[in-house]
Amino acid sequence: MSAIKTPPPNKLFTFGLVSSWYSSNIGVLLLNKYLLTNYGFKYPIFLTMCHMSSCALLSYIAIAWLKMVPLQVIRSRVQLVKISALSLIFCASVVSGNVSLRYLPVSFNQAVGATTPFFTAVFAYVMTLKMETWLTYVTLVPVVTGVVIASGAISCHFNAL
């Protein structure tokens, strides 16, 4: 049996996808902040429902009509339970993020989000008792340090020598 070889991805297409993902994330975050604080929209859970409905519809279009990825079926009850749990946790995360935008500046919200890789590595170890490579932990140190400095937990004064 020979392995199926896929052609290498077009670099321009990949750059376009990453750029659109990055731009849309910034746009959604700033629009949410505007709606929840400046405009006075008081329904962050409804806003999350709109986001999730849009994601579901656009994902269906991308899968069923544009054939960007193959349609996958759920094969067991266990798989359905795991997918449902992940969906609920993700939804709660988005709701919490939208609610927090009413009370926190966008910069602090993003700084807290930047700590996600650190806590993911820590909780992965706690839950599985498997350590990542030492390089993973070393690369997380500047990220966490930057978040601490950016959030104002440590005052840094940079003076010209």
LINLIN-V379347 format. One record per helix or strand. SS is the DSSP state (h for helix, s for strand). FROM is the first residue (numbers start at 0). TO is the last residue. Records with the same first field share a line. If there is no record, write none. Layout:
# LINLIN-V379347
SS: FROM-TO, FROM-TO
This chain:
# LINLIN-V379347
h: 10-37, 43-64, 76-100, 105-112, 115-127, 133-149
